[in-house]
């Protein structure tokens, strides 16, 4: 998946992968990679991301289960001070079973965001994918919650930094209601985000690139430039519909959707098992 690199760049990629993975495993945040590698470009950042997922698969036994999009909504772009969506990898180690608590003892400073999630019924390969052809490849649509957890202090990064960090991917969970895409108006599908019983934000699917299928098409076309297709059965997180909220010990974050039901992320209180 990675592009051809010079020996010096290959060494830097290895350093970045090792550095970011160590930060994740030790729950130690750090400054952006670009502070030490100021000329890191976006293509090389994706090479770091790809090498990271290869390591997780080949050395740590994880399986790729899909992809996520990041920074697809204006709310997220404003918060992170960037203006370009991005793609990143999902593995089976990131999946939280329904009803499971979020393992705060494995994370640094998690934040939660609600998402519309696609499960693909057939292969989707760019370039040239449109929103209509992308949506035709979708088997089911679910409500979802993504738990993001940047390895950078205070979620402070440039676009190459966050791409290299696999778009802050950490954990995710799906709701129990799966609908066919033709049953829904996804641009109008509304979500109400609740923290500890208090409504903190609302959004519709239009917050995600105007329509979540546009985000799916973007993912397919972006991955095509790296000779990757979206495979049947893969999960696609289309991007946060609202700004992310912090997840603290004892908190309960719920996303309530118009037609896709509800999905809840709960964190154990201090001293409780996850």
ChimeraX attribute file (.defattr): number of C-alpha atoms within 10 A of each C-alpha:
attribute: neighborCount
match mode: 1-to-1
recipient: residues
	/A:1	15
	/A:2	16
	/A:3	12
	/A:4	10
	/A:5	12
	/A:6	9
	/A:7	9
	/A:8	8
	/A:9	13
	/A:10	15
	/A:11	12
	/A:12	16
	/A:13	23
	/A:14	13
	/A:15	14
	/A:16	23
	/A:17	22
	/A:18	15
	/A:19	14
	/A:20	24
	/A:21	17
	/A:22	14
	/A:23	17
	/A:24	21
	/A:25	12
	/A:26	12
	/A:27	17
	/A:28	15
	/A:29	19
	/A:30	16
	/A:31	15
	/A:32	22
	/A:33	22
	/A:34	15
	/A:35	12
	/A:36	10
	/A:37	12
	/A:38	10
	/A:39	10
	/A:40	19
	/A:41	16
	/A:42	15
	/A:43	15
	/A:44	22
	/A:45	23
	/A:46	26
	/A:47	22
	/A:48	28
	/A:49	26
	/A:50	22
	/A:51	19
	/A:52	22
	/A:53	22
	/A:54	18
	/A:55	16
	/A:56	17
	/A:57	15
	/A:58	10
	/A:59	9
	/A:60	11
	/A:61	12
	/A:62	17
	/A:63	15
	/A:64	17
	/A:65	19
	/A:66	21
	/A:67	22
	/A:68	23
	/A:69	22
	/A:70	25
	/A:71	27
	/A:72	25
	/A:73	24
	/A:74	21
	/A:75	17
	/A:76	23
	/A:77	16
	/A:78	12
	/A:79	12
	/A:80	17
	/A:81	15
	/A:82	14
	/A:83	14
	/A:84	12
	/A:85	22
	/A:86	22
	/A:87	25
	/A:88	25
	/A:89	20
	/A:90	24
	/A:91	20
	/A:92	15
	/A:93	16
	/A:94	18
	/A:95	15
	/A:96	19
	/A:97	12
	/A:98	13
	/A:99	12
	/A:100	14
	/A:101	16
	/A:102	23
	/A:103	16
	/A:104	20
	/A:105	12
	/A:106	14
	/A:107	21
	/A:108	21
	/A:109	21
	/A:110	23
	/A:111	20
	/A:112	24
	/A:113	25
	/A:114	34
	/A:115	28
	/A:116	27
	/A:117	26
	/A:118	29
	/A:119	20
	/A:120	23
	/A:121	15
	/A:122	16
	/A:123	15
	/A:124	25
	/A:125	20
	/A:126	20
	/A:127	16
	/A:128	12
	/A:129	20
	/A:130	18
	/A:131	16
	/A:132	12
	/A:133	14
	/A:134	24
	/A:135	21
	/A:136	16
	/A:137	20
	/A:138	26
	/A:139	18
	/A:140	19
	/A:141	25
	/A:142	27
	/A:143	27
	/A:144	29
	/A:145	28
	/A:146	27
	/A:147	26
	/A:148	24
	/A:149	23
	/A:150	28
	/A:151	33
	/A:152	23
	/A:153	14
	/A:154	11
	/A:155	20
	/A:156	15
	/A:157	22
	/A:158	15
	/A:159	22
	/A:160	23
	/A:161	28
	/A:162	27
	/A:163	26
	/A:164	29
	/A:165	28
	/A:166	26
	/A:167	25
	/A:168	22
	/A:169	24
	/A:170	23
	/A:171	22
	/A:172	24
	/A:173	25
	/A:174	26
	/A:175	22
	/A:176	14
	/A:177	14
	/A:178	18
	/A:179	16
	/A:180	12
	/A:181	18
	/A:182	13
	/A:183	9
	/A:184	14
	/A:185	13
	/A:186	20
	/A:187	16
	/A:188	15
	/A:189	17
	/A:190	21
	/A:191	26
	/A:192	19
	/A:193	27
	/A:194	18
	/A:195	19
	/A:196	12
	/A:197	11
	/A:198	10
	/A:199	13
	/A:200	14
	/A:201	16
	/A:202	17
	/A:203	19
	/A:204	22
	/A:205	25
	/A:206	19
	/A:207	21
	/A:208	30
	/A:209	21
	/A:210	16
	/A:211	19
	/A:212	28
	/A:213	27
	/A:214	21
	/A:215	28
	/A:216	32
	/A:217	23
	/A:218	26
	/A:219	27
	/A:220	25
	/A:221	22
	/A:222	19
	/A:223	20
	/A:224	18
	/A:225	12
	/A:226	15
	/A:227	14
	/A:228	15
	/A:229	18
	/A:230	24
	/A:231	17
	/A:232	17
	/A:233	17
	/A:234	19
	/A:235	24
	/A:236	27
	/A:237	31
	/A:238	31
	/A:239	31
	/A:240	28
	/A:241	30
	/A:242	25
	/A:243	23
	/A:244	20
	/A:245	19
	/A:246	15
	/A:247	22
	/A:248	17
	/A:249	16
	/A:250	12
	/A:251	16
	/A:252	18
	/A:253	25
	/A:254	24
	/A:255	27
	/A:256	20
	/A:257	24
	/A:258	14
	/A:259	18
	/A:260	22
	/A:261	16
	/A:262	21
	/A:263	23
	/A:264	22
	/A:265	26
	/A:266	22
	/A:267	20
	/A:268	19
	/A:269	13
	/A:270	12
	/A:271	7
	/A:272	9
	/A:273	11
	/A:274	15
